[in-house]
Amino acid sequence: MPFGVALVVLLALGLLPGPSCGFFFKLEGKVCFADELGADHQPVHLHYRCPQLSSKKPTKGAAAAVASTSYYIKAVVLDPQENVIHEEMLRTIDGSFSFISTGEAGEYQFCFEPSAALSEAEGTFFLDIESAQNTDYSQVQSKQGLLKVDESLKVLRSQMAEIKAEMAYVKQRQEPFQRVSESTATRVWLSSVMQMFILAQITAWQIWMLKRFLMAKKLV
C-alpha cells in the first residue's frame, strides 16, 4: 500500500468515534496515521504485535546477532508541531509502550517504519491504541512520573532526617539546661529553709534576751 494511501486510510480510521481503536496492516514501508488529542495531558497506551519480528532468525552464531539488529520497527510519535515526543525501537513479537501528550490540542502522528529486512519479509503489524477516555490512568504513572515521585520522596526523607537531627540537638542542649534549672531550684529551696531556720533562731534569741532584761530590772 502506498504511503499516502495508508496515511489517509489510517487517518480516517483513527478519527472514528471510540476511545480505543485497532489497526492491522502489512509492513511494506513507513506507515503513519493521526489521532486528535485534547488540550489536557492525556496518557495514550499502544499495544502492538508483529510475528515476523522473531521469524526467519538464526538462533546461533554471528548470523543471530545480525538478525537481531536487522528485524525491527522504528516507532515515532509527533506532536501537532511535528516535534518528536516519543521514539522507540520495537524488537519483540508482542509489546506495548505509552506516552503523555504535550497538552497541546491537535493531531498527533504515529509513524511506524520497518527495517529493510522486515519490509522485504512482508511482515504484518497489529496495533491497538487506548486513550484516556476508556482507561483509568489515575493509577498509571509514566517512567518520568515515577522518577519525579521518587525524587520527591528522597527530598522528604532528607528533610525528615534533618528535622530529626535538629530535634536531637535541641534535646541534647535542653538536658544540661534542665539539670541546671533543677539544681538552681533545689538550692533556692534549701536557701529558703535555712533563712527561715536562722530567722526562727534570731527570734528565739531576742525573746530570751528581752526576758532576761525584764527579769534583771525586776519588771516581771
N, CA and C atoms as a LAMMPS dump frame, in Angstrom:
ITEM: TIMESTEP
0
ITEM: NUMBER OF ATOMS
660
ITEM: BOX BOUNDS ff ff ff
-5.0000000000000000e+02 5.0000000000000000e+02
-5.0000000000000000e+02 5.0000000000000000e+02
-5.0000000000000000e+02 5.0000000000000000e+02
ITEM: ATOMS id mol type element x y z
1 1 1 N 0.855 -1.19 0
2 1 2 C 0 0 0
3 1 3 C 0.885 1.232 0
4 2 1 N 0.684 2.19 -0.894
5 2 2 C 1.496 3.414 -0.909
6 2 3 C 1.372 4.168 0.393
7 3 1 N 2.426 4.949 0.68
8 3 2 C 2.467 5.679 1.957
9 3 3 C 1.306 6.651 2.086
10 4 1 N 0.985 7.394 1.013
11 4 2 C -0.085 8.395 1.086
12 4 3 C -1.428 7.768 1.335
13 5 1 N -1.697 6.617 0.628
14 5 2 C -2.976 5.929 0.822
15 5 3 C -3.089 5.392 2.234
16 6 1 N -1.998 4.826 2.735
17 6 2 C -2.012 4.305 4.101
18 6 3 C -2.294 5.398 5.097
19 7 1 N -1.714 6.566 4.891
20 7 2 C -1.927 7.681 5.81
21 7 3 C -3.37 8.115 5.805
22 8 1 N -3.979 8.207 4.609
23 8 2 C -5.374 8.656 4.523
24 8 3 C -6.298 7.647 5.155
25 9 1 N -6.081 6.339 4.826
26 9 2 C -6.95 5.296 5.373
27 9 3 C -6.858 5.237 6.883
28 10 1 N -5.634 5.255 7.414
29 10 2 C -5.452 5.153 8.852
30 10 3 C -5.926 6.405 9.554
31 11 1 N -5.78 7.556 8.916
32 11 2 C -6.298 8.793 9.5
33 11 3 C -7.799 8.719 9.632
34 12 1 N -8.459 8.2 8.581
35 12 2 C -9.916 8.071 8.647
36 12 3 C -10.318 7.106 9.742
37 13 1 N -9.599 5.977 9.849
38 13 2 C -9.912 5.021 10.915
39 13 3 C -9.641 5.61 12.282
40 14 1 N -8.579 6.388 12.391
41 14 2 C -8.217 6.968 13.675
42 14 3 C -9.212 7.975 14.157
43 15 1 N -9.943 8.602 13.226
44 15 2 C -10.909 9.619 13.625
45 15 3 C -12.278 9.026 13.894
46 16 1 N -12.421 7.702 13.727
47 16 2 C -13.69 7.08 14.058
48 16 3 C -13.959 7.21 15.542
49 17 1 N -15.241 7.338 15.947
50 17 2 C -15.542 7.501 17.368
51 17 3 C -15.137 6.277 18.153
52 18 1 N -14.795 6.495 19.369
53 18 2 C -14.416 5.392 20.239
54 18 3 C -13.086 5.653 20.864
55 19 1 N -12.956 5.349 22.177
56 19 2 C -11.719 5.624 22.89
57 19 3 C -10.602 4.659 22.54
58 20 1 N -10.937 3.488 21.949
59 20 2 C -9.924 2.504 21.62
60 20 3 C -10.118 2.078 20.175
61 21 1 N -9.006 1.963 19.417
62 21 2 C -9.115 1.543 18.029
63 21 3 C -7.936 0.658 17.702
64 22 1 N -8.193 -0.322 16.796
65 22 2 C -7.153 -1.239 16.407
66 22 3 C -6.911 -1.195 14.912
67 23 1 N -5.664 -1.481 14.504
68 23 2 C -5.291 -1.463 13.098
69 23 3 C -4.51 -2.741 12.787
70 24 1 N -4.708 -3.198 11.543
71 24 2 C -3.975 -4.373 11.073
72 24 3 C -3.546 -4.095 9.638
73 25 1 N -2.24 -4.101 9.383
74 25 2 C -1.769 -3.774 8.037
75 25 3 C -0.434 -4.453 7.789
76 26 1 N -0.023 -4.462 6.525
77 26 2 C 1.25 -5.049 6.14
78 26 3 C 2.352 -3.993 6.221
79 27 1 N 3.521 -4.441 6.618
80 27 2 C 4.671 -3.548 6.758
81 27 3 C 5.458 -3.533 5.449
82 28 1 N 4.912 -2.811 4.459
83 28 2 C 5.597 -2.683 3.177
84 28 3 C 6.455 -1.422 3.123
85 29 1 N 6.389 -0.622 4.136
86 29 2 C 7.138 0.628 4.185
87 29 3 C 6.66 1.444 5.369
88 30 1 N 7.091 2.671 5.429
89 30 2 C 6.715 3.546 6.519
90 30 3 C 5.223 3.847 6.48
91 31 1 N 4.564 3.7 7.631
92 31 2 C 3.133 3.944 7.745
93 31 3 C 2.89 4.942 8.868
94 32 1 N 2.086 5.956 8.587
95 32 2 C 1.755 6.971 9.593
96 32 3 C 0.252 7.163 9.645
97 33 1 N -0.232 7.521 10.788
98 33 2 C -1.622 7.932 10.937
99 33 3 C -1.704 8.957 12.048
100 34 1 N -2.854 9.6 12.162
101 34 2 C -3.006 10.702 13.117
102 34 3 C -4.222 10.48 13.982
103 35 1 N -4.164 11.027 15.152
104 35 2 C -5.289 10.967 16.087
105 35 3 C -5.42 12.32 16.769
106 36 1 N -6.653 12.722 16.997
107 36 2 C -6.919 14.022 17.616
108 36 3 C -6.901 13.87 19.134
109 37 1 N -6.058 14.661 19.786
110 37 2 C -5.994 14.668 21.244
111 37 3 C -6.318 16.051 21.752
112 38 1 N -6.888 16.113 22.962
113 38 2 C -7.308 17.391 23.537
114 38 3 C -6.158 18.167 24.143
115 39 1 N -6.541 19.264 24.823
116 39 2 C -5.539 20.166 25.396
117 39 3 C -4.964 19.633 26.703
118 40 1 N -5.628 18.631 27.282
119 40 2 C -5.106 18.077 28.528
120 40 3 C -3.911 17.17 28.244
121 41 1 N -3.125 16.92 29.281
122 41 2 C -2.011 15.976 29.161
123 41 3 C -2.582 14.559 29.218
124 42 1 N -2.988 14.054 28.07
125 42 2 C -3.659 12.761 28.011
126 42 3 C -2.648 11.622 27.864
127 43 1 N -2.755 10.596 28.697
128 43 2 C -1.908 9.412 28.504
129 43 3 C -2.481 8.523 27.408
130 44 1 N -1.624 7.984 26.571
131 44 2 C -2.026 7.097 25.48
132 44 3 C -1.181 5.838 25.559
133 45 1 N -1.836 4.689 25.486
134 45 2 C -1.152 3.399 25.575
135 45 3 C -1.318 2.671 24.251
136 46 1 N -0.221 2.19 23.671
137 46 2 C -0.237 1.478 22.401
138 46 3 C 0.293 0.061 22.605
139 47 1 N -0.498 -0.903 22.14
140 47 2 C -0.093 -2.314 22.191
141 47 3 C 0.076 -2.817 20.768
142 48 1 N 1.164 -3.511 20.488
143 48 2 C 1.429 -3.982 19.127
144 48 3 C 1.769 -5.469 19.136
145 49 1 N 1.657 -6.046 17.924
146 49 2 C 2.062 -7.438 17.728
147 49 3 C 2.552 -7.588 16.297
148 50 1 N 3.74 -8.178 16.149
149 50 2 C 4.317 -8.419 14.823
150 50 3 C 5.045 -9.762 14.859
151 51 1 N 4.405 -10.846 14.399
152 51 2 C 5.029 -12.175 14.48
153 51 3 C 6.344 -12.26 13.721
154 52 1 N 6.498 -11.477 12.653
155 52 2 C 7.702 -11.582 11.841
156 52 3 C 8.953 -11.069 12.545
157 53 1 N 8.787 -10.376 13.665
158 53 2 C 9.97 -9.888 14.364
159 53 3 C 10.826 -11.028 14.891
160 54 1 N 10.234 -12.229 15.025
161 54 2 C 11.015 -13.359 15.525
162 54 3 C 11.208 -14.438 14.473
163 55 1 N 10.582 -14.276 13.304
164 55 2 C 10.688 -15.319 12.291
165 55 3 C 11.913 -15.119 11.412
166 56 1 N 12.342 -16.18 10.794
167 56 2 C 13.463 -16.158 9.853
168 56 3 C 14.739 -15.659 10.513
169 57 1 N 14.895 -15.938 11.797
170 57 2 C 16.095 -15.514 12.516
171 57 3 C 16.942 -16.727 12.884
172 58 1 N 18.2 -16.736 12.562
173 58 2 C 19.078 -17.8 13.075
174 58 3 C 19.176 -17.702 14.584
175 59 1 N 19.326 -18.835 15.218
176 59 2 C 19.339 -18.858 16.679
177 59 3 C 20.737 -18.896 17.267
178 60 1 N 21.758 -19.126 16.43
179 60 2 C 23.097 -19.236 16.973
180 60 3 C 24.079 -18.491 16.081
181 61 1 N 25.197 -18.136 16.683
182 61 2 C 26.301 -17.591 15.921
183 61 3 C 26.13 -16.129 15.57
184 62 1 N 27.017 -15.668 14.668
185 62 2 C 27.027 -14.259 14.279
186 62 3 C 25.78 -13.879 13.507
187 63 1 N 25.212 -14.862 12.763
188 63 2 C 24.004 -14.563 11.991
189 63 3 C 22.849 -14.156 12.882
190 64 1 N 22.782 -14.748 14.079
191 64 2 C 21.718 -14.381 15.018
192 64 3 C 21.884 -12.948 15.474
193 65 1 N 23.111 -12.514 15.729
194 65 2 C 23.347 -11.128 16.155
195 65 3 C 22.97 -10.152 15.063
196 66 1 N 23.255 -10.512 13.798
197 66 2 C 22.89 -9.634 12.683
198 66 3 C 21.384 -9.551 12.543
199 67 1 N 20.707 -10.704 12.664
200 67 2 C 19.255 -10.724 12.531
201 67 3 C 18.584 -9.925 13.625
202 68 1 N 19.14 -9.95 14.841
203 68 2 C 18.529 -9.236 15.961
204 68 3 C 18.54 -7.736 15.737
205 69 1 N 19.463 -7.254 14.928
206 69 2 C 19.523 -5.816 14.655
207 69 3 C 18.844 -5.446 13.349
208 70 1 N 18.639 -6.43 12.442
209 70 2 C 18.046 -6.123 11.147
210 70 3 C 16.531 -6.201 11.17
211 71 1 N 15.944 -6.929 12.111
212 71 2 C 14.496 -7.044 12.218
213 71 3 C 14.02 -6.13 13.346
214 72 1 N 13.448 -4.991 12.978
215 72 2 C 12.934 -4.06 13.979
216 72 3 C 11.951 -3.108 13.321
217 73 1 N 11.204 -2.394 14.141
218 73 2 C 10.274 -1.362 13.684
219 73 3 C 10.567 -0.091 14.477
220 74 1 N 10.774 0.978 13.785
221 74 2 C 11.031 2.268 14.428
222 74 3 C 9.702 2.992 14.628
223 75 1 N 9.33 3.197 15.888
224 75 2 C 8.075 3.888 16.226
225 75 3 C 8.386 5.31 16.657
226 76 1 N 7.684 6.276 16.066
227 76 2 C 7.896 7.691 16.372
228 76 3 C 6.54 8.347 16.573
229 77 1 N 6.423 9.178 17.616
230 77 2 C 5.206 9.94 17.882
231 77 3 C 5.543 11.415 17.746
232 78 1 N 4.739 12.134 16.942
233 78 2 C 4.95 13.557 16.698
234 78 3 C 3.781 14.353 17.246
235 79 1 N 4.075 15.513 17.846
236 79 2 C 3.018 16.397 18.333
237 79 3 C 2.47 17.222 17.171
238 80 1 N 1.452 18.072 17.413
239 80 2 C 0.896 18.884 16.32
240 80 3 C 1.918 19.783 15.634
241 81 1 N 3.01 20.115 16.31
242 81 2 C 4.071 20.921 15.706
243 81 3 C 5.141 20.06 15.042
244 82 1 N 4.84 18.748 14.944
245 82 2 C 5.745 17.777 14.328
246 82 3 C 7.073 17.662 15.08
247 83 1 N 7.026 17.858 16.376
248 83 2 C 8.18 17.602 17.227
249 83 3 C 8.098 16.171 17.758
250 84 1 N 9.217 15.482 17.777
251 84 2 C 9.238 14.103 18.269
252 84 3 C 9.104 14.117 19.797
253 85 1 N 8.042 13.476 20.299
254 85 2 C 7.838 13.401 21.749
255 85 3 C 8.063 11.987 22.277
256 86 1 N 8.146 11.016 21.362
257 86 2 C 8.447 9.646 21.792
258 86 3 C 9.052 8.901 20.614
259 87 1 N 10.114 8.145 20.885
260 87 2 C 10.771 7.355 19.849
261 87 3 C 11.255 6.052 20.478
262 88 1 N 10.98 4.956 19.783
263 88 2 C 11.307 3.652 20.36
264 88 3 C 11.524 2.632 19.248
265 89 1 N 12.451 1.702 19.466
266 89 2 C 12.688 0.604 18.551
267 89 3 C 11.924 -0.627 19.053
268 90 1 N 11.032 -1.151 18.223
269 90 2 C 10.239 -2.32 18.586
270 90 3 C 10.941 -3.56 18.042
271 91 1 N 11.304 -4.489 18.929
272 91 2 C 12.057 -5.675 18.531
273 91 3 C 11.403 -6.977 18.973
274 92 1 N 10.375 -6.905 19.814
275 92 2 C 9.737 -8.113 20.315
276 92 3 C 8.452 -8.401 19.544
277 93 1 N 8.014 -9.647 19.594
278 93 2 C 6.789 -10.029 18.877
279 93 3 C 5.595 -9.25 19.407
280 94 1 N 5.499 -9.198 20.7
281 94 2 C 4.344 -8.599 21.374
282 94 3 C 4.866 -7.62 22.41
283 95 1 N 4.337 -6.423 22.407
284 95 2 C 4.798 -5.436 23.384
285 95 3 C 3.893 -4.227 23.413
286 96 1 N 4.293 -3.244 24.196
287 96 2 C 3.496 -2.026 24.323
288 96 3 C 4.394 -0.885 24.777
289 97 1 N 3.924 0.316 24.571
290 97 2 C 4.59 1.499 25.093
291 97 3 C 3.55 2.589 25.296
292 98 1 N 3.896 3.565 26.107
293 98 2 C 2.964 4.646 26.46
294 98 3 C 3.659 5.984 26.336
295 99 1 N 2.849 7.009 26.188
296 99 2 C 3.36 8.372 26.208
297 99 3 C 2.247 9.284 26.694
298 100 1 N 2.61 10.494 27.056
299 100 2 C 1.654 11.501 27.51
300 100 3 C 1.73 12.689 26.572
301 101 1 N 0.583 13.155 26.097
302 101 2 C 0.558 14.271 25.155
303 101 3 C 1.13 15.524 25.804
304 102 1 N 1.566 16.444 24.974
305 102 2 C 2.238 17.65 25.46
306 102 3 C 1.27 18.669 26.045
307 103 1 N -0.023 18.416 25.945
308 103 2 C -1.007 19.385 26.438
309 103 3 C -1.506 20.32 25.354
310 104 1 N -0.996 20.155 24.136
311 104 2 C -1.422 20.974 23.005
312 104 3 C -2.443 20.194 22.202
313 105 1 N -3.617 20.799 21.999
314 105 2 C -4.668 20.13 21.246
315 105 3 C -4.301 20.085 19.768
316 106 1 N -4.665 18.991 19.105
317 106 2 C -4.403 18.863 17.681
318 106 3 C -4.146 17.422 17.29
319 107 1 N -3.652 17.236 16.066
320 107 2 C -3.407 15.911 15.523
321 107 3 C -2.001 15.442 15.889
322 108 1 N -1.941 14.303 16.542
323 108 2 C -0.679 13.665 16.887
324 108 3 C -0.445 12.524 15.895
325 109 1 N 0.73 12.484 15.319
326 109 2 C 1.045 11.473 14.314
327 109 3 C 1.796 10.298 14.937
328 110 1 N 1.417 9.097 14.49
329 110 2 C 2.073 7.871 14.92
330 110 3 C 2.684 7.231 13.67
331 111 1 N 3.983 7.119 13.624
332 111 2 C 4.667 6.578 12.451
333 111 3 C 5.418 5.3 12.825
334 112 1 N 5.316 4.305 11.931
335 112 2 C 5.992 3.035 12.131
336 112 3 C 6.751 2.707 10.842
337 113 1 N 8.056 2.576 10.983
338 113 2 C 8.909 2.324 9.825
339 113 3 C 9.68 1.021 10.044
340 114 1 N 9.376 -0.02 9.242
341 114 2 C 10.089 -1.291 9.418
342 114 3 C 11.489 -1.205 8.817
343 115 1 N 12.357 -2.073 9.3
344 115 2 C 13.688 -2.168 8.72
345 115 3 C 13.583 -2.77 7.321
346 116 1 N 14.661 -2.619 6.555
347 116 2 C 14.636 -3.129 5.181
348 116 3 C 14.38 -4.628 5.15
349 117 1 N 15.026 -5.37 6.075
350 117 2 C 14.853 -6.824 6.103
351 117 3 C 13.42 -7.206 6.435
352 118 1 N 12.817 -6.484 7.398
353 118 2 C 11.444 -6.794 7.781
354 118 3 C 10.468 -6.389 6.692
355 119 1 N 10.749 -5.293 5.987
356 119 2 C 9.886 -4.864 4.894
357 119 3 C 9.911 -5.876 3.755
358 120 1 N 11.062 -6.439 3.465
359 120 2 C 11.165 -7.469 2.426
360 120 3 C 10.439 -8.74 2.833
361 121 1 N 10.375 -8.995 4.134
362 121 2 C 9.682 -10.193 4.614
363 121 3 C 8.168 -10.028 4.604
364 122 1 N 7.679 -8.828 4.22
365 122 2 C 6.24 -8.542 4.161
366 122 3 C 5.568 -8.862 5.498
367 123 1 N 6.095 -8.27 6.54
368 123 2 C 5.55 -8.516 7.866
369 123 3 C 4.175 -7.899 8.057
370 124 1 N 3.414 -8.486 8.956
371 124 2 C 2.104 -7.946 9.321
372 124 3 C 2.204 -7.302 10.699
373 125 1 N 1.43 -6.261 10.884
374 125 2 C 1.529 -5.47 12.118
375 125 3 C 0.131 -5.178 12.638
376 126 1 N -0.076 -5.533 13.9
377 126 2 C -1.346 -5.219 14.572
378 126 3 C -1.07 -4.18 15.649
379 127 1 N -1.921 -3.163 15.675
380 127 2 C -1.744 -2.076 16.644
381 127 3 C -3.075 -1.76 17.292
382 128 1 N -3.066 -1.664 18.602
383 128 2 C -4.261 -1.283 19.36
384 128 3 C -3.922 -0.072 20.217
385 129 1 N -4.745 0.959 20.127
386 129 2 C -4.495 2.221 20.829
387 129 3 C -5.581 2.428 21.869
388 130 1 N -5.164 2.725 23.075
389 130 2 C -6.092 3.036 24.155
390 130 3 C -5.786 4.435 24.659
391 131 1 N -6.787 5.286 24.592
392 131 2 C -6.624 6.643 25.105
393 131 3 C -7.188 6.726 26.503
394 132 1 N -7.089 7.912 27.106
395 132 2 C -7.554 8.101 28.485
396 132 3 C -9.062 8.038 28.597
397 133 1 N -9.779 8.008 27.475
398 133 2 C -11.235 8.029 27.542
399 133 3 C -11.811 6.74 28.105
400 134 1 N -11.142 5.607 27.836
401 134 2 C -11.691 4.336 28.316
402 134 3 C -10.76 3.636 29.28
403 135 1 N -9.677 4.27 29.663
404 135 2 C -8.729 3.65 30.581
405 135 3 C -8.557 4.542 31.793
406 136 1 N -8.622 3.934 32.961
407 136 2 C -8.394 4.69 34.191
408 136 3 C -6.897 4.819 34.411
409 137 1 N -6.346 5.975 34.087
410 137 2 C -4.915 6.199 34.226
411 137 3 C -4.576 6.875 35.548
412 138 1 N -5.543 6.922 36.461
413 138 2 C -5.243 7.55 37.748
414 138 3 C -4.214 6.738 38.523
415 139 1 N -4.149 5.416 38.199
416 139 2 C -3.192 4.556 38.89
417 139 3 C -1.952 4.276 38.048
418 140 1 N -1.896 4.878 36.854
419 140 2 C -0.79 4.617 35.939
420 140 3 C 0.15 5.802 35.951
421 141 1 N 1.422 5.538 36.09
422 141 2 C 2.431 6.588 36.089
423 141 3 C 3.451 6.276 35.009
424 142 1 N 3.861 7.312 34.301
425 142 2 C 4.934 7.127 33.334
426 142 3 C 6.255 6.978 34.077
427 143 1 N 7.259 6.563 33.353
428 143 2 C 8.57 6.375 33.97
429 143 3 C 9.084 7.694 34.544
430 144 1 N 8.885 8.786 33.79
431 144 2 C 9.323 10.087 34.286
432 144 3 C 8.54 10.493 35.528
433 145 1 N 7.224 10.165 35.514
434 145 2 C 6.417 10.49 36.692
435 145 3 C 6.895 9.756 37.92
436 146 1 N 7.235 8.474 37.749
437 146 2 C 7.747 7.685 38.871
438 146 3 C 9.078 8.234 39.363
439 147 1 N 9.906 8.671 38.43
440 147 2 C 11.189 9.255 38.824
441 147 3 C 10.973 10.528 39.632
442 148 1 N 9.98 11.344 39.211
443 148 2 C 9.696 12.568 39.957
444 148 3 C 9.194 12.245 41.361
445 149 1 N 8.307 11.236 41.455
446 149 2 C 7.806 10.832 42.772
447 149 3 C 8.947 10.323 43.64
448 150 1 N 9.844 9.532 43.029
449 150 2 C 10.984 9.006 43.78
450 150 3 C 11.881 10.135 44.267
451 151 1 N 12.114 11.132 43.411
452 151 2 C 12.93 12.272 43.82
453 151 3 C 12.253 13.037 44.953
454 152 1 N 10.914 13.204 44.854
455 152 2 C 10.182 13.904 45.918
456 152 3 C 10.29 13.154 47.239
457 153 1 N 10.186 11.814 47.174
458 153 2 C 10.316 11.007 48.394
459 153 3 C 11.712 11.134 48.99
460 154 1 N 12.732 11.181 48.122
461 154 2 C 14.093 11.346 48.621
462 154 3 C 14.251 12.687 49.317
463 155 1 N 13.664 13.744 48.736
464 155 2 C 13.742 15.068 49.359
465 155 3 C 13.036 15.068 50.703
466 156 1 N 11.85 14.416 50.766
467 156 2 C 11.107 14.346 52.025
468 156 3 C 11.883 13.576 53.085
469 157 1 N 12.498 12.457 52.672
470 157 2 C 13.292 11.686 53.626
471 157 3 C 14.473 12.506 54.142
472 158 1 N 15.094 13.274 53.25
473 158 2 C 16.216 14.113 53.656
474 158 3 C 15.759 15.183 54.637
475 159 1 N 14.611 15.812 54.344
476 159 2 C 14.084 16.83 55.242
477 159 3 C 13.708 16.231 56.599
478 160 1 N 13.107 15.046 56.591
479 160 2 C 12.747 14.394 57.85
480 160 3 C 14 14.055 58.66
481 161 1 N 15.06 13.623 57.975
482 161 2 C 16.309 13.312 58.681
483 161 3 C 16.9 14.577 59.301
484 162 1 N 16.83 15.71 58.571
485 162 2 C 17.344 16.966 59.105
486 162 3 C 16.532 17.406 60.325
487 163 1 N 15.202 17.277 60.235
488 163 2 C 14.341 17.659 61.369
489 163 3 C 14.629 16.776 62.575
490 164 1 N 14.812 15.461 62.33
491 164 2 C 15.112 14.541 63.427
492 164 3 C 16.445 14.888 64.076
493 165 1 N 17.455 15.215 63.252
494 165 2 C 18.759 15.575 63.803
495 165 3 C 18.675 16.875 64.595
496 166 1 N 17.887 17.824 64.094
497 166 2 C 17.747 19.089 64.815
498 166 3 C 17.024 18.897 66.138
499 167 1 N 15.992 18.049 66.153
500 167 2 C 15.284 17.772 67.4
501 167 3 C 16.204 17.088 68.405
502 168 1 N 17.051 16.167 67.922
503 168 2 C 18.005 15.51 68.819
504 168 3 C 19.004 16.509 69.386
505 169 1 N 19.43 17.478 68.55
506 169 2 C 20.359 18.511 69.019
507 169 3 C 19.699 19.407 70.074
508 170 1 N 18.439 19.789 69.817
509 170 2 C 17.716 20.618 70.791
510 170 3 C 17.543 19.868 72.104
511 171 1 N 17.214 18.564 72.005
512 171 2 C 17.053 17.765 73.223
513 171 3 C 18.381 17.659 73.969
514 172 1 N 19.472 17.505 73.202
515 172 2 C 20.784 17.42 73.834
516 172 3 C 21.155 18.712 74.542
517 173 1 N 20.816 19.853 73.921
518 173 2 C 21.083 21.142 74.562
519 173 3 C 20.132 21.411 75.722
520 174 1 N 18.951 20.827 75.676
521 174 2 C 17.947 21.063 76.705
522 174 3 C 18.276 20.329 77.994
523 175 1 N 18.892 19.151 77.876
524 175 2 C 19.178 18.357 79.068
525 175 3 C 20.097 19.076 80.05
526 176 1 N 21.234 19.686 79.639
527 176 2 C 22.045 20.446 80.606
528 176 3 C 21.293 21.621 81.211
529 177 1 N 20.507 22.309 80.386
530 177 2 C 19.732 23.444 80.896
531 177 3 C 18.716 22.982 81.931
532 178 1 N 18.096 21.83 81.675
533 178 2 C 17.123 21.305 82.631
534 178 3 C 17.797 20.91 83.932
535 179 1 N 19.002 20.301 83.82
536 179 2 C 19.724 19.936 85.033
537 179 3 C 20.113 21.179 85.841
538 180 1 N 20.554 22.224 85.161
539 180 2 C 20.911 23.474 85.847
540 180 3 C 19.693 24.084 86.51
541 181 1 N 18.551 24.061 85.794
542 181 2 C 17.322 24.629 86.363
543 181 3 C 16.896 23.857 87.605
544 182 1 N 16.952 22.515 87.548
545 182 2 C 16.567 21.714 88.709
546 182 3 C 17.531 21.952 89.873
547 183 1 N 18.821 22.042 89.582
548 183 2 C 19.804 22.291 90.647
549 183 3 C 19.583 23.658 91.284
550 184 1 N 19.305 24.666 90.438
551 184 2 C 19.055 26.021 90.958
552 184 3 C 17.816 26.043 91.836
553 185 1 N 16.756 25.348 91.398
554 185 2 C 15.524 25.302 92.193
555 185 3 C 15.773 24.634 93.541
556 186 1 N 16.578 23.565 93.532
557 186 2 C 16.889 22.885 94.801
558 186 3 C 17.675 23.795 95.739
559 187 1 N 18.631 24.511 95.186
560 187 2 C 19.427 25.422 96.001
561 187 3 C 18.573 26.557 96.564
562 188 1 N 17.674 27.096 95.772
563 188 2 C 16.782 28.166 96.253
564 188 3 C 15.91 27.654 97.384
565 189 1 N 15.41 26.418 97.249
566 189 2 C 14.555 25.852 98.308
567 189 3 C 15.357 25.667 99.6
568 190 1 N 16.579 25.123 99.494
569 190 2 C 17.419 24.94 100.677
570 190 3 C 17.773 26.283 101.302
571 191 1 N 18.045 27.282 100.47
572 191 2 C 18.366 28.614 100.993
573 191 3 C 17.176 29.194 101.749
574 192 1 N 15.982 28.985 101.212
575 192 2 C 14.783 29.497 101.897
576 192 3 C 14.591 28.801 103.24
577 193 1 N 14.821 27.501 103.272
578 193 2 C 14.682 26.758 104.531
579 193 3 C 15.701 27.249 105.554
580 194 1 N 16.939 27.444 105.119
581 194 2 C 17.975 27.927 106.032
582 194 3 C 17.652 29.323 106.543
583 195 1 N 17.151 30.194 105.666
584 195 2 C 16.779 31.538 106.099
585 195 3 C 15.67 31.5 107.141
586 196 1 N 14.675 30.651 106.954
587 196 2 C 13.59 30.535 107.93
588 196 3 C 14.128 29.995 109.255
589 197 1 N 15.072 29.032 109.173
590 197 2 C 15.641 28.48 110.405
591 197 3 C 16.44 29.549 111.154
592 198 1 N 17.222 30.331 110.426
593 198 2 C 18.013 31.401 111.065
594 198 3 C 17.104 32.459 111.671
595 199 1 N 16.044 32.826 110.917
596 199 2 C 15.097 33.819 111.464
597 199 3 C 14.428 33.304 112.733
598 200 1 N 14.111 32.017 112.746
599 200 2 C 13.493 31.446 113.949
600 200 3 C 14.47 31.481 115.12
601 201 1 N 15.738 31.178 114.869
602 201 2 C 16.749 31.216 115.926
603 201 3 C 16.944 32.638 116.453
604 202 1 N 17.019 33.603 115.534
605 202 2 C 17.191 35.007 115.962
606 202 3 C 15.994 35.468 116.767
607 203 1 N 14.808 35.098 116.334
608 203 2 C 13.596 35.494 117.079
609 203 3 C 13.608 34.899 118.478
610 204 1 N 13.967 33.626 118.582
611 204 2 C 14.013 32.986 119.901
612 204 3 C 15.084 33.631 120.779
613 205 1 N 16.237 33.967 120.198
614 205 2 C 17.312 34.612 120.979
615 205 3 C 16.884 35.988 121.462
616 206 1 N 16.183 36.768 120.591
617 206 2 C 15.712 38.101 121.002
618 206 3 C 14.684 37.999 122.127
619 207 1 N 13.798 37.024 122.032
620 207 2 C 12.802 36.85 123.109
621 207 3 C 13.495 36.49 124.421
622 208 1 N 14.488 35.605 124.326
623 208 2 C 15.218 35.207 125.535
624 208 3 C 15.96 36.389 126.141
625 209 1 N 16.619 37.233 125.313
626 209 2 C 17.326 38.419 125.794
627 209 3 C 16.365 39.416 126.416
628 210 1 N 15.195 39.587 125.785
629 210 2 C 14.214 40.522 126.344
630 210 3 C 13.7 40.039 127.711
631 211 1 N 13.504 38.741 127.823
632 211 2 C 13.034 38.19 129.087
633 211 3 C 14.075 38.38 130.187
634 212 1 N 15.362 38.175 129.898
635 212 2 C 16.421 38.386 130.882
636 212 3 C 16.492 39.863 131.303
637 213 1 N 16.336 40.752 130.301
638 213 2 C 16.379 42.172 130.625
639 213 3 C 15.241 42.555 131.584
640 214 1 N 14.078 42.067 131.306
641 214 2 C 12.939 42.416 132.176
642 214 3 C 13.104 41.811 133.576
643 215 1 N 13.688 40.576 133.634
644 215 2 C 13.895 39.974 134.932
645 215 3 C 14.98 40.701 135.697
646 216 1 N 16.004 41.213 134.981
647 216 2 C 17.064 41.956 135.673
648 216 3 C 16.542 43.26 136.235
649 217 1 N 15.619 43.87 135.562
650 217 2 C 15.017 45.125 136.034
651 217 3 C 13.867 44.885 137
652 218 1 N 13.619 43.59 137.29
653 218 2 C 12.537 43.203 138.186
654 218 3 C 11.206 43.783 137.723
655 219 1 N 11.074 43.74 136.387
656 219 2 C 9.796 44.22 135.85
657 219 3 C 8.801 43.064 135.675
658 220 1 N 9.297 41.876 135.811
659 220 2 C 8.396 40.731 135.723
660 220 3 C 8.628 39.818 136.927
